[in-house]
Amino acid sequence: MAMGVMRRWIWSAAGALLCTGPIAACTRASPIAASEGEAGAAPRLAADGPAEGGTELKSAATPAPEPIPASVPATVLEPDVALSTGDYIWNADGVPATMTQIVVDLAAQKIYVYRGTVQIGRSTINYGADNKPTPTGTFRILQKKRHHISNLYGAPMPYMLRLTMDGIAIHASPVEDGAATHGCIGVPAGFAALLFGEAGVGTRVVVTNGGDVSLGGVA
């Protein structure tokens, strides 16, 4: 099936609005120590933090991360395409609607999206700085909220997919060199919109830090 690469050298109209609007504040706070994999950089903290409110809350308690499941073979989308910071690709054409699973590798600074065993999307990410690390393990999406405002930092978290009740989520954020978050996983706005439409409450999200990023058993 035809594969298209959507390069994010500059923000699209929607992404530019986010970058120049209120969300710009979420990656331009005071510099902190460089995060892992970014030696010499001074990452800027994204204003994420606890995500509260919404109508799709699944659980009032923070679940313990599940063990990372055993790997199964997967088809990789555009395996020869290298992504630069802020880039993503997405192509679900002809892929049957089935179980969706998300895999995040903090060391590679990438997120991968699968339907069944077929990869339909891949993107670069921002992740937590050393003093606000992104947790690893296997999680379930607990809540979705298209327009969310961080109750801790007062900044927008568009296309929020909550992973824990204490503030860790996947959401749209300017993905830039040297940027970092308060533990959330930030993705480009265009990718965030596609992922928000694809994933649902209960979707499995595997977060690793340089470990096995192949697809876990879909259940």
N, C-alpha and C positions, 0 to 999 in steps of 0.2 A: 504494500500500500504506500501511497506517496507520503513522504515525510517532509515537513517544512521546519526550518530553523527560524525562530523568532528572536532576532538579536536585540538586546536591550542596551545598545550603545548610548541612547538617550531615552528618557521617559516618553512614553506615548502620551496622548492628551490626558488620559485618566491618570497615568503615573505621574505626569508633570504636575497635575493639580494636587496630588497627594504630597509630592516633594516640596512644592512651594506653599502649601497650605499648612494647617496645624500639625500634620504628621512630621513635617520637617524638624520640629523640635525634638522628636524622639530619637534622632541620631546625631544631634548636635549639642549634647550636654558636655560638661567638663571632661577633659581627657582623663583616662585612668591607665593603669598598667596594661601593657600589651597582653592580649589573650593568647591562648595556646595556638601555635601554628602561625602567629603573626608577629614574630620576634622583631623588635625595633619599631613596631607600629604603636600608635596611641589610639586605641579604639574609642568610639563615641557611643555612649550608652543609649539604647532605644528605650523610650518611655512605655514599657509594657506593664508588667506587674499584674496583680490580681484582676481577673476578669469576672465581673459580677453582673447579674441581671440577665435579661433575655427570657425567651419562652420555651427553650428547648433543653432545659437543665435535666440531666439524667440522674445525677446522684448528688447528695449533699455532703458526701464524705470523700476524701482524697484516697483513691485506691492505691494499693501497693503495686509497683510495676510488675508486670508478668515476666517470667523468664523468656529470653529471646528464643523463639522456636527453631526447630531444625530447618535447614535450608532445602529448597526444592528448585529445580531448574527453572529459569525464567528467560523470556525473550527480551532483549534490550533494545530500546528505541534509539536509532541512529548511533550505534556503538562507536563509530569513528569520529563523531562530532565532539570537539572539545568546547566547553563553555567557559567564557570569560566572566568576570564579576558582573552580576546584574543580568546575565543571559539566562534564557530557559528555552526548552522545546516542549511541544505538546502535540500529540496526534493520536486521537482515539478512533479515527476512521476505520470502520469495519471490525472493530473489536467488540465482541458481544458484551452487553451489560451483565456484569457478574460481581463477585466479591471484590471490593476495593481494598488495597492495603498500601500503606505509606512507609517508606524506609528513609531514615535520615542518618547521614554519616557526618558527624561534626568535624572529624579530622580532614575529610575531603571537602567540607563546606558545600555539601550537595544534599538535595532531597529527591527521592525517586517515588513515582506513583505507578501502581500496577492495577490492572483489572485481571483477576485470576493470576496467571503467570506471565501476562504480557505487559511490559512497561509502556505506559502511554504518556508519561511526562517526566521531565528531569529539570532541575533548576539549581542555581547557586543560592546560598543562604547567608544570613547573619545568624550568629548564635551567641550564647552567653559569655561574658568576660569572666576572668578568673575569680573575681569576688562575687559574681552572680552566675554561676555555671548552669548550663542546660543539663538537666538530669538525663541519664541514659536508662535504657530498659524498654519494656514493651507496655504501651498505654492504649487506652481506648478514648476516642473523641467523646467528651462528656456533654458538649454544648456547642451549638453554632449560633453566631450572631453577626449579621452583615454589617451593621453600624454599631461598633462598640467603643466606649470610652473607658480608658484605664481608670479605675477608682483610686489608684495609688498615685499616678502621675498626671492624670487629667488629659492625656493625649489620646488621639484616635488609634484604634486597633482594627482597621477594616478587615472584613472577611475572617473574623476570629473563629478559630477552631480550638476549643479549650481541651487541654490534656490533663491538667490537675486542678484541684480546687484552690490551690494556693498561688495561682497566677501564671502557670506555664501554658503557653498557647502557640499555635501557628497563626501568623497573621501577616498582612501586607505591610511592607516596610521598605524604604529605599535600601537596596543591597549595594553597598559601596565598599571599596578597599578601606581597611582600617576601622570599619564600623563594628559595633558589638551591641548586644542587647542585655537586658536584666534577666536573662534566662530563657526568654522566648525564642522561637525560630522564626526569623523574618524572611519573607520571600517577596519577589517582585510583584507589583500590583496586578499585572495581567495574569501571572501564574496563580496568584492568590484567588482571583475570581474564578478561574477554571477549577482549581482544587476545591473551592467552596461548593461549587456545583456538583462535583464528583463525589466527595466524601460525605458521610452521614454520621449521625450520632451512633457510636458503637464501632466505627471503623478503627481497625488496628493500626497503630503507629509504632514502629520499631526505631528507637534512637540508639545509635552506637557511636563510639569514638575511636575510629580506626579499626573496628572489628569487622566481622562478616556482614557485608551489606547486601548479600543475595537475598532473595525473597524467602521469607519464612513460610511455614506451612499455613495455608489459608484455611481458616475454620470459622 
